[in-house]
């Protein structure tokens, strides 16, 4: 069985052979982030695919935020580079939920939390606890939280 990490390493080798500078640089940085995560803590260990996915998600988010920052600063070339790197990483992430799919999951979670007696803005934590495992890796936390707030506020 191929692990996600070994897939990244194989793709890095292919990118280097194919002289794909963008892809090889992106994968190299991501693999080093994974290695850094593996040696963090008391003892070195192999990350599970889920943990590797979290690292890739975090790296993709960094690229997205950097692209926005560069774009706002008028540095379009760097912004384009960060966006392109983010696109390379997104190939390894699960397909993101559409707004409709996410809204459906959040609405169900809000109904479930209401059934448990939690309503209004104070129910935010409970709703997030229900939603997060269902959307893990398929929607960014900030996007989920904003939608939960909107639905809880009854907008």
N, C-alpha and C positions, 0 to 999 in steps of 0.2 A: 504494500500500500504506500502510495506516495504522500508524504506529508506536505503541507502548504510551504514549509520552509525549504524543503528539497526542491519543490516546484520553482520557488523563487530563485534558488541557486542554479537550477538548470536553465531557467529563462535568462539569468544574468550571463551565463556562459554563452548562450546563443546570441545575446545582444552584443557581447564583446566580439564574438566571431563575425557577426554581421556589421560590426563597426557602428552600432546604434548608440551614439554617445548619450543621448537623453535617457533612453531606457536603462543602459548599463549604470549610469550615474545614479539614477533614481533607485534601482534595485540594490545597488551597492550600499547606499545610505540606509535603506530600509533594513537590509540584512545586518548592518552594523547596529541599528537600533534594536533589532531582535537579539543579537549577541549581547549587547549591553544589558538588556532585560534579563537574559539568561544568567549572567554573572553577578547581577545585583542581589543583594541579600546575603544570607550566611553561607549558602553553598550553591555552586553552579548546578544548573539543571537544564533539561531540554524543555522548551515551551510546548504546550499542546497547540493544536491547530486553532482552538478558540483564543488562546492567549496571543498567538501570532497574528490572528485576525484583529485583535484589539490594538496591537502595535501598528499594523498597517492602517487601521482606521485613524489612529492618532496621527500618524505621519501624513495621511491624506488631508486631515483637518488642518494640520500645520501649513500644508501647501496652499489650501484654500484661503486661509487667513492671511498668509504672506502675499498671495496674489492680490487680495483685496487691498492690503496695505500699500503694496507697490503701485497698484492702479490709482489709489487715492493720492499717492505722492507723485503721480505723473510719470512713473518709471514703467512704461508699457512693456518694454522688452523683458524686464525681470518678471513682471506680472504674467506675461505669456509663458515664460519658462516654468514658473510655479504652477500655472494652470495645466500645462502639458504634463508635468510630473504628476500632478494630482490625477490626471486622466489615466496615466500608466498604472498608478496604484488602484484606481477604481476597478480595473479589470480583475483584481484579486478579491474584491469585496462583493458581498451578496448584493443582488439588485436592490436598489433603494425603493422604498415604498412610495407610491404616488400619494398626492395629497388626499385623494378620496379614500384610498386604502387605510391611510394613517388615521383619517377622521373617523372611519368606521370602528377601528380598534379602540381609539380614545373614547368614542361615544359609548361603546360597550363597557369599557372600564369605569366610566363615570356612572353608568347605570348600576354596575356591580357595587361600586363604592356607596352609592345612595342606598342600595339594598342593605348594605352593612351599617347604615345609619350615618354615613359621612356625607355632608353636603357643603356647598359653598366653597370659598377660597381655602378653608381649613382642610378640605379633603384632598388638596393637591398632593401631599405625600402619599396618601393611600392609593390614589389613582395612578401616580407614577410607579408605585410598587407593582401594580397590576399590569401596567402598560410595558414597562421596560423589558421584562423577559420575552414578551411577545414580539417586540420590534428590534431586539438586540442586533446591532450591526446593520440594520436595514433603514434606520432613520437616526439622524443626529439628535442628541439630547436636547439641545436648545430649541430645535424645531418641535420636538414632542412637547416640551414644557410650555412653549408658547400656545400650542393648540389646546393643551389641557386647561391652561388658564382661561383661554377664550371660551371654551365650552362650559367650564365651571361658572364663569361670570354670566353665562346665559346669553351671550352675544350671538 
